[in-house]
Amino acid sequence: MLIIAWEVTAACNLSCGYCRASASHLPDADELSTQEAFSFLDSVAPLKPMLILSGGEPLLRPDIFRIARHAKELGMRVSLASNGTTITPLLADEIAASGISRVSISLDGASPERHDASRGKGSFKAAMRGIENLRGKVDFQINNTLTNKNEADVADVFDLAQRVGACALHFFFLVATGRGREAALISPERQEQLLREIDKMRAIWPLEVQVTCAPQYARIKRPERGRAGGCLAGKSFVFVSRKGDVYPCGYLPLQVGNIREKNFIEIWENAPELMALRERRLKGKCGRCSYSSTCGGCRARAYANTGDFLDQDPACFMEV
């Protein structure tokens, strides 16, 4: 299934220190209009994608529920990525009524001290209040972005996710883009340790657990060489910006088209960069590695490191 992550607005009430989007408190003047949003959804409907409404903070877009309803009416599964701080009981009711099937809430730790350090004072309490307002109305998952500031909290985040009733827990390994360029990254050796810790916890905690921007997890989770896996960018995942720009993923700033200028399906099927990602003609140790088809490295991290999205992933500790 194709997953489309759509950044519906730049507007956000927080200023997270590592944000990919470099979001602001106000929307951009040239964000897709409601009619353009509907036209975009109509154009992708034949692909039957899963749609993730993101931002910024998507709940700050006034027509967000009209957009969600339209997507649902077209047969799409719709999720929403939020920081959770604005979710009141009434807003939770609106989310459920609009057809959104899951909300992801970003938590950078299991305590106010850890979470607020990157998202601002009071944001943990507000996010937890939002989670409480969602309970019993809409499924929600916890998204945890790992940096060397919070990587020691993995077990506590597992515990918190279960205690609050999350249906899933997704770990995101930071890629050096946007404000994330200024953040301290986890070393390749420590990332490998964390992935193994997460895999052990996944086996004993009754949660759906996923890892993003660390395709080497497929090597740990499924050690058989030759099994297809790894980075989804450009293969079954695509990112659309608030202005209609199309990218392989939100962390790979390689524009492959714009939906205001060309039909999305035409971009998806024919963009040379997307074709290259699917062909997987990787360079460096990613190209030589026996786990190339299982893992293949993070293409966004390679691009951030050298400017070549087919180069080796600098976060991999393996020597090949």
Secondary structure, DSSP 8 states (H G I E B T S, - for coil): --EEEEE--SB-S---TT-SS--BSS--TTS--HHHHHHHHHHHGGG--EEEEESS-GGGSTTHHHHHHHHHHTT-EEEEEE-STT--HHHHHHHHHTT--EEEEE-SSSSHHHHHHHH-TTHHHHHHHHHHHHTTTSEEEEEEEE-TTTGGGHHHHHHHHHHHT-SEEEEEE--S-GGGGGS----HHHHHHHHHHHHHHHHHSSSEEEEES-TTHHHHHS-STT---S--BTTTEEEE-TTSEEESBTTB----EETTTS-HHHHHHH-HHHHHHHHT---HHHHH-TTTTTT---HHHHHHHHS-TTS--TT-----
